[in-house]
Amino acid sequence: MTTLTATPVAPLLDRLFTEADAIDPATTPSVSAYWNGLTSADKASIVRSRTDYADFYGRMKDVPLAVSRDTGSLLYMLAYSTNARSIVEFGTSFGLSTLCLASALRDNGGGRLVTSEFEPSKVARAKANLEAGGLEDLVEFREGDALETLARDLPETVDLLLLDGAKALYPDILDLVEPCLRAGALIVADNADFCPAYLDRVRRPGGGYLSVPFADDVELSIRL
């Protein structure tokens, strides 16, 4: 058994993923009026915006915006198989991906996961979930805009970077973390197709990365 597949993490994640799957912005009271008033073009524009993300993610405070179950398992597998000890996460939300990554750190013998989240109420929920999973000692939560929270005091060497916050900021967050990425470090970008500039960068020959789309919604890259 692994930390990911044993109690208390496995039943906790199963409950959290089930709850996340059941939450629809269109019917969530705190956000339904806003969400249903947006056209498809509006939603696409907001997701790609470099200026409107604060308002958008503030409104989404009751929506998990979590990775999929498969992506959660992939995160564990990547971190565990590479013996990762130092991880940075952009976009904590309710902490589902954080639980998966911290589980790998536990099974690797320990380490440090720095995770940044814009919305204070989500930080509180994520902390509670990590405590319930018995993994809070491995995680450093940073509340606020990641352009500020991840601009300082990063681990000297980073083994894995997860990008799962405001999509338009993926290149900016990579700029902040890149000096710390070791050769062979992995970068997992969820829904990276919403940020063509990021994909152009990590897929560009000679750009310092080898990158491929993985599954339906993940871009997996390695630092060369």
Long-range contacts (C-beta under 8 A, 24 or more apart in sequence): 2-76, 2-80, 2-103, 2-107, 3-103, 3-104, 3-106, 3-107, 3-135, 4-73, 4-76, 4-100, 4-103, 4-104, 4-107, 8-132, 8-133, 8-134, 9-99, 9-103, 9-133, 9-134, 9-135, 12-99, 12-129, 12-132, 12-133, 13-72, 13-96, 13-99, 13-100, 13-133, 16-64, 16-66, 16-94, 16-96, 16-99, 16-129, 17-66, 17-69, 17-72, 17-96, 19-64, 20-64, 20-66, 20-94, 20-96, 23-62, 23-63, 23-64, 25-60, 25-63, 28-62, 28-63, 30-59, 30-61, 30-62, 31-59, 31-60, 31-62, 31-63, 34-59, 44-194, 47-167, 47-168, 47-194, 48-167, 48-168, 48-194, 48-195, 49-168, 50-168, 50-169, 53-118, 53-165, 53-166, 53-168, 53-169, 54-118, 54-145, 56-166, 57-118, 57-119, 57-165, 57-166, 58-118, 58-119, 60-119, 61-119, 61-121, 61-122, 62-121, 64-93, 64-94, 64-96, 65-91, 65-93, 65-164, 66-93, 66-94, 66-96, 66-97, 67-96, 67-97, 67-100, 67-164, 67-190, 68-217, 70-215, 71-97, 71-188, 71-190, 71-215, 71-217, 71-218, 72-96, 72-97, 72-99, 72-100, 73-100, 74-188, 74-214, 74-215, 74-218, 75-100, 75-101, 75-104, 75-162, 75-188, 76-100, 76-101, 76-103, 76-104, 77-104, 78-104, 78-160, 78-186, 78-188, 78-220, 79-104, 79-105, 79-108, 79-159, 79-160, 80-104, 80-107, 80-108, 82-159, 82-160, 82-184, 82-186, 83-108, 83-159, 84-108, 84-111, 84-159, 84-160, 84-186, 85-109, 85-110, 85-111, 85-112, 85-159, 86-111, 86-112, 86-155, 86-157, 86-158, 86-159, 86-160, 87-111, 87-112, 87-113, 87-114, 87-158, 87-159, 87-160, 87-161, 87-162, 88-113, 88-114, 88-115, 88-150, 88-154, 88-155, 88-158, 88-160, 88-161, 88-162, 88-177, 88-180, 89-113, 89-114, 89-115, 89-116, 89-161, 89-162, 89-164, 90-116, 90-146, 90-150, 90-161, 90-162, 90-163, 90-164, 90-165, 90-169, 90-170, 90-173, 91-116, 91-117, 91-146, 91-162, 91-163, 91-164, 91-165, 91-166, 92-116, 92-117, 92-122, 92-123, 92-126, 92-141, 93-117, 93-122, 93-126, 93-164, 94-122, 94-125, 94-126, 94-129, 95-125, 95-126, 95-127, 95-129, 95-130, 96-129, 97-162, 97-164, 98-126, 98-129, 98-130, 98-139, 99-129, 99-130, 99-133, 99-135, 101-160, 101-162, 102-130, 102-133, 102-135, 102-138, 102-139, 103-133, 103-135, 105-135, 105-138, 106-135, 106-138, 110-138, 111-138, 112-138, 112-140, 112-155, 113-138, 113-139, 113-140, 114-140, 114-142, 114-150, 114-154, 114-155, 115-139, 115-140, 115-141, 115-142, 116-142, 116-143, 116-144, 116-146, 116-149, 116-150, 116-165, 117-141, 117-142, 117-143, 117-165, 118-143, 118-144, 118-145, 118-146, 118-165, 118-166, 146-173, 146-176, 147-172, 147-173, 147-176, 150-176, 150-177, 151-176, 154-180, 155-180, 156-180, 157-182, 158-182, 158-185, 159-185, 159-186, 160-185, 160-186, 160-187, 160-188, 161-185, 161-186, 161-187, 161-188, 162-187, 162-188, 162-190, 163-187, 163-188, 163-189, 163-190, 163-192, 163-198, 164-189, 164-190, 164-191, 167-191, 167-192, 167-194, 167-195, 167-198, 168-194, 168-195, 170-195, 170-197, 170-198, 171-195, 171-197, 171-198, 171-201, 174-198, 174-201, 174-202, 178-223, 181-223, 182-223, 183-223, 183-224, 184-222, 184-223, 185-222, 185-223, 186-220, 186-221, 186-222, 186-223, 187-211, 187-219, 187-220, 187-221, 187-222, 187-223, 188-218, 188-219, 188-220, 188-221, 189-218, 189-219, 189-220, 189-221, 190-217, 190-218, 191-217, 192-218, 192-219, 193-217, 193-219
